Amino acid sequence: MSSYARVASLKTPEQFLAHLAGLGIELPLAPTLLTGPDAPLAAPVPLGRLTAGNRFAVLPMEGWDGTLDGRPSELTIRRWTHFGQSGAKLIWGGEAFAVRHDGRANPNQLVMGPHAEGDLTRLRETLVSAHATSFGTTSDLVVGLQLTHSGRYARPDPDGQPRPFIVYRHPLLDRRLPPGTVLTLMSDADIERLVDDFVAAARVAARAGFHFVDIKHCHGYLAHELLSGVDRPGRFGGSFENRTRFLRLVVDGIRAAQPGLDIGVRLSAFDSIPYSKNGDGVGRPTADAEGYRYAFSALRDPGALPNLDDARRLLQLLRELDVRLVCISAGSPYYNPHIQRPALFPPSDGYLPPEDPLVGVARQIQVTSQLKRAFPDLVLVGSAYSYLQEWLPHVAQAMVQQRGVDVVGIGRMILAYPTLPADVLAGRPLQRKSICRTFSDCTTGPRHGLVSGCFPLDRFYAAHPDAARLKEVKARLP
Ligand SMILES: Cc1cc2nc3c(=O)[nH]c(=O)nc-3n(C[C@H](O)[C@H](O)[C@H](O)COP(=O)(O)O)c2cc1C
């Protein structure tokens, strides 16, 4: 159990700010939440050809609940309905959609197939009509689809076993795979074929009515791994130009095939050496971070901000490619979850947080703000706000007011409390019993073959048969 102060115990702005000061971090906090059409969080945001009607986004949140042939289930539809009811006007990707079977991160991930166009059309329409029912207009609702290949983290088949596709041999991560795992090292020709699969999936997304596709470059999945392939020979490794060739080819391919479709990129804007559980249960870097070469924008000293040179170069490239929608994330849920999704309670394959989770929140928020200052013409969506809990709206408003971010993305909180954005915008007090406390059951469940969802706070999941299974799994954990 972590010894960090619980956010719920920091009851006043003074207590919250004093706690932050004690941690040596700063986060802006709006003293009063403004509501009404002129409120900062209610301001429309131009996204190139489109405009989103306010400053909240739903981040992509998959549920490990598709059918084995990659189609949405009732649970998927329920989640997308909640996305529509949230009040957020930007839906960043919905959830990771695998462009082909071998790119699925789990046997229940949504995947391209003969039914994809119909399924995606229905999913999007479900979300849009839920939004219309709750809020009337949908002309200012922007919906994207996240396209992915899970690469090193592919587990596509019903046996749930790893079938990794890697783009270079990684000295630390390769060792984490179970003995006997066959690693497929992708050739340049394999990567070129994957470009075609991304373009084909983008075509289907456009026909299904999505406004944009996110070419996912985060969290250790394939396209993110390509960015750090500094030792890879050939056309897709080594130089920055080669490591971003996949991105450029996919962008060019989509533009040629589907000129009306917008493009976004979700990026792990920094990364660190992999962490693992120490004897005391706390996360520690697996090796000396000093000589580690495989972090794209490396965070070497957790007490300082990462070196953002790589991220800046990538954003500059996106600007040159006229890709203006960028969602900033960080790290990976597999090898540094405290960086990617700060939580008080670790998932079962994680470790106790090595820092107060608020430090992780502040890091992502500050990095986003630095990048926003350097690229004011790009639209940046921020992540990792959920752990702010009661203070989420206050930090969100202040960040938007300071132009440290364009749109505040919400992930886990949407599972626990889907209508938080609507409540904030309407000036309703937060429903405290629905606030995500980062128990990580939404990650622990899937790590054991169960569906994801907010088991502690969403009554629907508390009554789901997987809740009892999750309890058994947790009781058996060391
Ligand atoms: C259960 C679960 C599912 C997620 N699914 C995705 C996904 O499909 N694609 C993605 O880019 N990120 C995914 N994420 C990461 C979130 O989008 C987000 O970056 C992270 O939870 C931090 O934001 P938060 O603090 O608001 O939760 C997932 C996270 C969780 C906990």
The ligand as an SDF file (V2000), in Angstrom:
LIG
                    3D

 31 33  0  0  0  0  0  0  0  0999 V2000
   -8.5070    0.5610  -19.1160 C   0  0  0  0  0  0  0  0  0  0  0  0
   -7.6790    1.4690  -19.9750 C   0  0  0  0  0  0  0  0  0  0  0  0
   -7.7810    1.4040  -21.3720 C   0  0  0  0  0  0  0  0  0  0  0  0
   -7.0050    2.2410  -22.1710 C   0  0  0  0  0  0  0  0  0  0  0  0
   -7.1010    2.1430  -23.5390 N   0  0  0  0  0  0  0  0  0  0  0  0
   -6.3260    2.9440  -24.3130 C   0  0  0  0  0  0  0  0  0  0  0  0
   -6.4150    2.8560  -25.7420 C   0  0  0  0  0  0  0  0  0  0  0  0
   -7.1720    2.0690  -26.3110 O   0  0  0  0  0  0  0  0  0  0  0  0
   -5.6100    3.6880  -26.4660 N   0  0  0  0  0  0  0  0  0  0  0  0
   -4.7570    4.5920  -25.8810 C   0  0  0  0  0  0  0  0  0  0  0  0
   -4.0590    5.3330  -26.5730 O   0  0  0  0  0  0  0  0  0  0  0  0
   -4.6930    4.7030  -24.5270 N   0  0  0  0  0  0  0  0  0  0  0  0
   -5.4530    3.9080  -23.7530 C   0  0  0  0  0  0  0  0  0  0  0  0
   -5.4010    4.0510  -22.3920 N   0  0  0  0  0  0  0  0  0  0  0  0
   -4.6390    5.1790  -21.8040 C   0  0  0  0  0  0  0  0  0  0  0  0
   -5.5820    6.3670  -21.5610 C   0  0  0  0  0  0  0  0  0  0  0  0
   -6.0770    6.8660  -22.7690 O   0  0  0  0  0  0  0  0  0  0  0  0
   -4.8870    7.5200  -20.7950 C   0  0  0  0  0  0  0  0  0  0  0  0
   -3.7390    7.9330  -21.4880 O   0  0  0  0  0  0  0  0  0  0  0  0
   -4.4680    7.1580  -19.3850 C   0  0  0  0  0  0  0  0  0  0  0  0
   -5.4670    6.4250  -18.7150 O   0  0  0  0  0  0  0  0  0  0  0  0
   -4.0820    8.4030  -18.5900 C   0  0  0  0  0  0  0  0  0  0  0  0
   -5.1540    9.3310  -18.5730 O   0  0  0  0  0  0  0  0  0  0  0  0
   -6.1260    9.4260  -17.2740 P   0  0  0  0  0  0  0  0  0  0  0  0
   -5.2490    9.8570  -16.1420 O   0  0  0  0  0  0  0  0  0  0  0  0
   -7.1910   10.4020  -17.6060 O   0  0  0  0  0  0  0  0  0  0  0  0
   -6.6660    8.0500  -17.0440 O   0  0  0  0  0  0  0  0  0  0  0  0
   -6.1430    3.1920  -21.5770 C   0  0  0  0  0  0  0  0  0  0  0  0
   -6.0690    3.2670  -20.1790 C   0  0  0  0  0  0  0  0  0  0  0  0
   -6.8150    2.4210  -19.3880 C   0  0  0  0  0  0  0  0  0  0  0  0
   -6.6870    2.5380  -17.9010 C   0  0  0  0  0  0  0  0  0  0  0  0
  1  2  1  0
  2  3  1  0
  2 30  2  0
  3  4  2  0
  4  5  1  0
  4 28  1  0
  5  6  2  0
  6  7  1  0
  6 13  1  0
  7  8  2  0
  7  9  1  0
  9 10  1  0
 10 11  2  0
 10 12  1  0
 12 13  2  0
 13 14  1  0
 14 15  1  0
 14 28  1  0
 15 16  1  0
 16 17  1  0
 16 18  1  0
 18 19  1  0
 18 20  1  0
 20 21  1  0
 20 22  1  0
 22 23  1  0
 23 24  1  0
 24 25  2  0
 24 26  1  0
 24 27  1  0
 28 29  2  0
 29 30  1  0
 30 31  1  0
M  END
$$$$
